[in-house]
Amino acid sequence: MQPSLPLPTRAVLLIGIILLVWLAYSGLIGWRTTDVEWWFVPWLEHIIQHGARASLQAPLQVQIEGVNGFANYSPPYLYLLVLASAASDWVSPFLLVKLVSVAGAFFCAGCIYYLLRALASPGAALLGAAASLLIPSVVLNGPAWGQTDMVWSALAALSVAFALRERWAAMMLAFGMAVAFKLQAVFIAPFLLYMVLAYRVSPRYFPLPVLAYAAMMLPAWLAGRPAWSLATIYLEQAGAYRWLSMNAPNPWSFVQYTRLISYETGVLIGSVAAVLIALGFGALSIRWRRLQGADLLLLSVTVAAAMPYVLPKMHERYFFLADILAYALAVARPRPWTISAAIAIQLGSVAAYASHMLSFAMGKYLGALLIGAALVILLHHLRLALRPARRPASSSAIA
């Protein structure tokens, strides 16, 4: 996708993308999934029947007893359902849930545009952001599945975009908002640790993620939910499942299938490995060349793919952040290896989605191999980018 494309060509491409988005989204928005039917629609119906305040002041009880218990998503998602409930007189709860997910996809595209503008021309950024609506995992996660991984991933990508611009306060606030929406946003934390150490970010910015998290929980607290419950919501979620992998395309799917180790041992090993790897990414700032520009985006992709790859208890959807960041890297710096890595990560995610959505049991194993191959590519080029350069430090190793 070249920035030198003539304006008429860009216009034709944009119109074509819009038509394809319309066809894909309208064709898949009616797809019924268990997540929507068993969880999101009952939550929305509860909000419609009992009102926003009653629905936010405690973990939301839903209506299929023995199947879905309580709302185990953080309050910010429930806020979106509260907003959607305003249209319940005209639109069915099922369609409202799907429209919330579609809105999340467009929000994600907007954040990708802002990220790309730090590295690409306005025309390339616009086309790249528009085309991101057609990424298979975006189409499957949003209009097909009705999930909202686009939102927390978009906020995490926004944090990366602010980091590229050295806007430290905005970087920290976007990260805090992302974590408030979904704990999995912490996957990008090792990248932020690198930025803090490599760029000597002032400690005065450190409290901002906590403040952003608190601000996102404020409506639920005002509705009557205890502050302690809001502060510990992710601790409650941590014990929800006792599986090393939930169709995740990572090595833990193989471990779970072969039953090599117990659940407790796997959680311990995976958690320790993730902490050590996160610290390792941060430590890259100590002895190596300071990354800039597209090399920073490369680091963020590597981090976003590596963290869910080594962690146990992952869902198939948790590589979504890696999906969109790898796509952004391929658009900003189209090289055979960036495109190959983006395709491998995307195919790995889609294969894992197929394990859940189509009962394709081999999907998660195939996905683990594909994402593992992508990580080898990314780590190799990250090592090259980190080498002390003989050229001026301001140039990008993948420019």
C-alpha positions in Angstrom: 0.0 0.0 0.0 2.0 2.9 -1.3 1.6 6.5 -0.2 2.2 7.7 -3.8 -1.1 6.3 -5.1 -3.0 8.9 -7.1 -6.1 10.4 -5.4 -8.6 8.8 -7.8 -7.0 5.4 -7.2 -7.2 5.9 -3.4 -10.9 6.9 -3.8 -11.8 3.8 -5.8 -10.0 1.6 -3.3 -11.7 3.3 -0.4 -15.2 2.8 -2.0 -14.3 -0.8 -2.7 -13.4 -1.3 0.9 -16.6 0.3 2.1 -18.7 -2.0 -0.1 -16.8 -5.1 1.1 -17.2 -4.1 4.7 -20.9 -3.7 4.2 -21.3 -7.1 2.5 -19.2 -8.9 5.1 -20.7 -7.3 8.2 -24.3 -7.4 7.0 -23.8 -11.1 6.0 -22.4 -12.1 9.4 -24.2 -10.0 11.9 -27.0 -12.5 12.1 -24.6 -15.3 13.2 -25.7 -16.6 16.5 -23.1 -17.7 19.0 -23.2 -19.1 22.5 -21.4 -16.0 23.9 -24.1 -13.8 22.6 -27.1 -16.1 23.4 -26.0 -17.2 26.8 -24.2 -14.1 28.1 -24.5 -10.8 26.4 -28.2 -10.9 25.4 -29.3 -11.9 29.0 -27.1 -9.2 30.4 -28.7 -6.6 28.1 -32.2 -7.9 28.8 -31.4 -7.5 32.5 -30.3 -3.9 32.0 -33.5 -3.2 30.0 -35.7 -4.7 32.6 -34.1 -3.3 35.8 -32.3 -0.2 34.6 -28.7 1.0 34.6 -28.3 1.7 38.3 -29.6 -1.6 39.5 -27.5 -3.4 36.9 -24.2 -1.7 37.8 -24.4 -1.8 41.6 -23.5 -5.5 41.8 -22.1 -8.3 39.6 -24.9 -8.7 37.1 -27.0 -11.8 37.6 -28.2 -13.2 34.4 -31.1 -15.5 33.5 -29.9 -18.9 32.3 -29.4 -20.6 35.6 -26.5 -23.0 35.8 -25.1 -21.8 32.5 -23.8 -18.3 32.9 -24.1 -17.2 36.5 -22.8 -13.7 36.8 -21.5 -11.0 34.5 -17.7 -11.6 34.6 -16.8 -8.7 32.3 -15.7 -5.5 33.8 -18.1 -2.6 34.1 -16.9 -0.6 31.0 -18.5 -3.3 28.8 -21.7 -3.1 30.7 -21.7 0.7 30.2 -21.8 0.0 26.4 -24.8 -2.3 26.9 -26.4 0.5 29.0 -26.0 2.9 26.1 -27.3 0.3 23.7 -30.4 -0.3 25.8 -31.6 3.2 24.9 -32.5 1.8 21.5 -34.2 -1.3 22.8 -37.7 -0.1 21.8 -36.7 -0.3 18.1 -33.9 -2.9 17.9 -33.7 -6.4 19.3 -31.3 -7.2 22.1 -29.4 -9.6 19.9 -28.9 -7.0 17.2 -27.9 -4.4 19.7 -25.2 -6.6 21.1 -23.9 -7.2 17.6 -24.0 -3.5 16.8 -21.9 -2.8 20.0 -19.3 -5.1 18.6 -19.4 -3.5 15.1 -19.0 -0.1 16.8 -15.9 -1.5 18.5 -14.5 -2.6 15.1 -14.8 1.0 13.8 -13.3 2.4 17.0 -10.4 0.0 16.5 -10.0 1.2 12.9 -9.8 4.8 14.1 -7.1 3.9 16.6 -5.2 2.0 13.8 -5.4 5.2 11.7 -3.8 7.3 14.5 -1.1 4.7 15.0 -0.3 4.5 11.2 -0.2 8.3 11.0 2.9 8.3 13.1 4.7 6.2 10.4 2.9 6.6 7.1 1.4 9.2 4.9 -2.3 10.3 5.5 -3.5 8.4 2.4 -1.7 5.2 3.3 -2.9 5.5 6.9 -6.5 6.0 5.8 -6.6 3.1 3.4 -4.8 0.9 6.0 -7.2 1.8 8.7 -10.3 1.2 6.5 -8.9 -2.1 5.3 -8.4 -3.2 8.9 -12.1 -3.6 9.1 -11.7 -6.6 6.7 -9.0 -8.4 8.7 -10.4 -11.9 9.2 -10.1 -11.8 13.0 -11.8 -8.4 13.1 -14.7 -9.6 11.0 -15.0 -12.8 13.1 -14.5 -11.2 16.5 -17.0 -8.4 15.8 -20.1 -8.9 13.5 -19.8 -12.7 13.6 -18.9 -13.6 17.2 -20.2 -10.4 18.9 -17.2 -10.1 21.1 -15.4 -6.8 22.1 -11.7 -7.6 22.0 -11.5 -4.7 19.5 -12.0 -2.1 22.3 -9.3 -3.1 24.7 -6.9 -3.9 21.9 -7.7 -0.5 20.2 -6.9 1.3 23.5 -3.7 -0.7 23.9 -2.8 0.2 20.3 -3.6 3.8 21.1 -1.1 3.6 23.9 1.5 2.5 21.5 0.6 5.3 19.1 1.1 7.8 21.9 4.4 6.2 22.8 5.7 6.7 19.2 4.9 10.4 19.6 6.4 10.5 23.1 3.2 11.7 24.7 3.7 10.0 28.0 0.6 11.1 29.9 -1.7 10.0 27.0 0.3 6.7 26.8 -0.3 5.9 30.4 -3.9 7.0 30.4 -4.8 4.9 27.3 -3.1 1.9 28.9 -5.1 2.3 32.1 -8.3 2.6 30.2 -7.5 -0.6 28.2 -6.8 -2.5 31.4 -10.1 -1.3 32.9 -11.9 -2.7 29.9 -10.0 -6.1 29.9 -7.1 -7.4 31.9 -5.5 -8.8 28.8 -4.4 -5.3 27.9 -1.5 -5.9 30.3 0.1 -7.8 27.4 1.4 -4.5 26.2 2.9 -3.6 29.6 6.5 -4.9 28.8 6.5 -2.5 25.8 5.6 0.4 28.2 8.3 -0.8 30.6 10.8 -0.5 27.8 9.6 3.0 26.9 9.8 4.1 30.5 13.4 2.8 30.9 14.7 3.7 27.4 13.2 7.1 27.3 13.5 7.9 31.0 9.9 8.7 31.4 9.2 10.9 34.5 7.8 9.1 37.5 5.1 11.7 37.7 3.3 9.8 35.0 3.3 6.5 36.8 0.0 6.9 38.7 -1.9 7.8 35.6 -2.9 4.2 34.6 -4.4 3.7 38.1 -6.3 7.0 37.9 -7.6 6.0 34.5 -8.7 2.6 35.8 -10.5 4.3 38.8 -12.2 6.8 36.5 -13.5 4.0 34.3 -14.9 2.3 37.4 -16.5 5.5 38.7 -20.0 5.1 37.2 -20.3 1.6 38.7 -19.1 2.9 42.1 -21.6 5.8 41.9 -24.3 3.2 41.1 -23.5 1.5 44.4 -21.0 -1.2 43.7 -18.3 -1.4 46.4 -14.9 0.0 45.6 -13.2 -3.2 46.8 -15.3 -5.2 44.4 -14.3 -2.9 41.5 -10.6 -3.0 42.5 -10.5 -6.8 42.7 -12.7 -7.7 39.8 -9.9 -9.4 37.9 -8.9 -11.5 41.0 -12.4 -12.9 41.0 -12.2 -13.6 37.2 -8.8 -15.4 37.6 -10.5 -18.5 39.2 -13.3 -18.8 36.7 -11.7 -21.5 34.6 -9.3 -24.3 35.5 -7.9 -25.0 32.0 -4.4 -24.4 30.8 -5.7 -23.4 27.4 -9.1 -22.4 26.2 -8.5 -23.0 22.4 -5.5 -20.6 22.6 -3.0 -21.0 19.8 0.0 -21.5 22.1 2.0 -24.4 23.5 -0.3 -24.8 26.5 -2.9 -26.4 24.1 -0.4 -29.2 23.5 0.4 -29.5 27.2 -3.3 -29.7 28.1 -4.0 -32.3 25.5 -1.1 -34.5 26.5 -1.6 -33.9 30.3 2.1 -33.6 30.8 1.7 -31.5 34.0 -1.1 -30.5 36.4 -3.1 -27.3 36.1 -1.4 -25.8 39.2 2.1 -26.6 37.9 1.3 -25.2 34.5 -0.1 -21.9 35.9 3.0 -21.5 38.1 5.5 -22.3 35.2 3.6 -20.1 32.7 3.3 -17.2 35.1 6.9 -17.2 36.1 8.0 -17.5 32.5 5.8 -14.5 31.5 7.2 -12.3 34.3 10.7 -13.2 33.3 10.0 -12.5 29.6 8.3 -9.2 30.4 11.3 -8.1 32.5 13.6 -9.2 29.6 11.8 -7.0 27.2 12.2 -4.1 29.6 15.9 -4.9 30.1 16.5 -4.4 26.4 16.7 -0.7 27.2 19.9 -1.2 29.3 22.6 -2.3 26.8 21.1 -2.1 23.4 20.4 0.7 20.9 17.3 2.7 21.8 14.5 1.8 19.4 12.7 4.5 17.4 9.9 4.8 14.9 8.9 1.5 13.2 11.3 -0.4 15.3 9.2 0.5 18.4 6.1 -0.8 16.6 8.1 -4.0 15.9 8.8 -4.3 19.6 5.1 -3.8 20.4 4.1 -6.6 18.0 6.6 -9.0 19.5 5.5 -8.3 23.0 1.8 -8.6 22.1 2.4 -12.0 20.5 4.9 -13.3 23.0 2.9 -12.7 26.2 -0.3 -14.7 25.4 2.0 -17.3 23.8 3.7 -18.2 27.0 0.8 -17.6 29.4 -1.6 -20.3 30.4 -5.4 -19.9 30.8 -5.6 -18.0 27.5 -8.6 -17.8 25.2 -8.3 -18.0 21.4 -9.2 -14.3 21.1 -6.3 -13.0 23.2 -4.0 -12.6 20.2 -6.2 -9.9 18.8 -3.8 -7.2 19.9 -1.0 -9.0 18.1 -3.2 -9.3 15.0 -3.8 -5.6 14.6 -0.3 -4.4 15.6 1.3 -6.9 13.2 -1.1 -5.7 10.5 -0.2 -2.1 11.3 3.5 -2.9 11.0 3.0 -4.6 7.6 1.1 -1.5 6.4 3.6 1.0 7.7 6.7 -1.0 6.6 5.7 -3.4 3.9 8.5 -5.9 3.7 8.4 -9.7 2.9 9.1 -10.5 6.6 6.6 -8.0 8.1 3.9 -9.3 5.7 4.8 -12.9 6.4 4.7 -12.4 10.2 1.3 -10.6 10.0 -0.2 -13.3 7.8 1.2 -16.1 10.1 -0.3 -14.4 13.2 -3.6 -13.8 11.4 -3.9 -17.4 10.2 -2.9 -18.6 13.7 -5.7 -16.6 15.3 -8.3 -17.6 12.7 -7.3 -21.3 13.1 -7.9 -21.0 16.8 -11.2 -19.2 16.2 -12.2 -22.2 14.1 -11.6 -24.4 17.1 -14.3 -22.6 19.0 -16.7 -21.4 16.3 -16.6 -24.4 14.0 -15.4 -27.2 16.3 -12.2 -27.6 14.3 -10.2 -29.3 17.0 -6.8 -29.0 15.2 -7.2 -25.3 14.7 -5.5 -24.3 18.0 -2.6 -26.6 17.4 -2.0 -25.3 13.9 -2.4 -21.8 15.2 0.3 -22.4 17.9 2.7 -23.5 15.2 1.9 -20.5 13.0 2.3 -17.9 15.7 5.4 -19.6 16.9 6.9 -19.2 13.4 5.8 -15.6 13.4 7.6 -15.0 16.8 10.8 -16.5 15.4 10.6 -14.0 12.5 9.8 -11.1 14.8 12.5 -11.9 17.4 15.1 -12.2 14.7 14.4 -8.8 13.2 14.0 -7.3 16.7 17.6 -8.5 17.4 18.8 -6.8 14.2 17.0 -3.6 15.2 18.6 -3.6 18.6 22.2 -4.0 17.4 24.4 -0.9 17.9 24.0 0.9 14.6 26.9 2.4 12.6 24.4 4.7 11.0 22.7 7.6 12.8 20.6 6.4 15.7 17.5 8.2 14.4 17.1 5.9 11.4 14.9 2.9 11.6 16.3 -0.6 11.3 13.4 -1.6 9.1 12.9 1.7 7.2 
